[in-house]
Amino acid sequence: MSVVLWLTAVLLAATILVGLFRVATAPDPASRAVVGDLVFFSGIGLIVILGLFKESAAAVDAALIASVLGILATVALARILTRGRR
């Protein structure tokens, strides 16, 4: 099980690094927003993996709260980018 968790943590860290590079080179704000969400939720995944390593319920609670806030931020950014059109 430990090998699977380490492999998952490495893949999530690689996703964050590639995502940060893509945020810097994205052609438009919408692409940056999508990749920013990818980086954010990959970071939440790392928090969950850390919580599994440390057997901490607080890390899972923090990840749940961060996920809800991330979804709300995504919806708000989508409204800003579309200038409120539905």
C-alpha positions in Angstrom: 0.0 0.0 0.0 2.8 2.4 0.8 4.3 2.0 -2.7 1.0 2.9 -4.2 0.7 6.0 -2.0 4.3 7.1 -2.9 3.6 6.6 -6.6 0.4 8.6 -6.4 2.2 11.4 -4.6 4.9 11.5 -7.2 2.4 11.6 -10.0 0.4 14.4 -8.3 3.6 16.4 -7.8 4.5 15.9 -11.4 1.1 17.1 -12.4 1.5 20.2 -10.3 4.9 21.0 -11.9 3.6 20.5 -15.5 0.5 22.5 -14.6 2.5 25.5 -13.3 4.5 25.5 -16.5 1.3 25.4 -18.5 -0.2 28.3 -16.5 2.8 30.4 -17.4 2.5 29.6 -21.1 -1.3 29.4 -21.6 -2.6 31.6 -24.5 -5.8 32.9 -22.9 -7.3 33.4 -19.4 -9.8 30.5 -19.8 -6.9 28.0 -20.3 -5.1 29.4 -17.3 -8.2 29.0 -15.2 -8.6 25.4 -16.2 -5.0 24.5 -15.5 -5.1 26.5 -12.3 -8.0 24.3 -11.1 -6.0 21.2 -12.1 -3.0 22.5 -10.0 -5.3 23.4 -7.1 -7.1 20.0 -7.0 -3.9 18.1 -7.4 -2.6 20.0 -4.4 -5.7 18.8 -2.5 -4.9 15.3 -3.6 -1.4 15.7 -2.1 -3.0 16.8 1.2 -5.2 13.7 1.2 -2.2 11.5 0.5 -0.3 13.2 3.3 -3.3 12.5 5.6 -3.2 8.9 4.7 0.5 8.7 5.5 0.1 10.4 8.8 -3.3 8.7 9.5 -4.8 12.2 10.2 -8.5 12.8 9.9 -7.8 16.6 10.1 -6.1 16.5 6.7 -9.2 14.9 5.1 -11.4 17.5 6.7 -9.1 20.2 5.3 -9.2 18.7 1.9 -13.0 18.6 1.9 -13.3 22.2 2.9 -10.7 23.2 0.3 -12.6 21.2 -2.4 -15.8 23.0 -1.7 -14.1 26.4 -1.8 -12.3 25.4 -5.0 -15.5 24.5 -6.7 -17.1 27.8 -5.7 -14.0 29.7 -6.9 -14.3 27.9 -10.3 -17.9 28.9 -10.7 -17.1 32.5 -9.8 -14.2 32.6 -12.2 -16.4 31.2 -15.0 -19.0 33.9 -14.4 -16.3 36.5 -14.5 -14.8 35.2 -17.7 -18.2 35.0 -19.4 -19.2 38.4 -18.0 -22.2 37.0 -16.4 -23.8 35.5 -19.5 -25.4 32.1 -19.1 
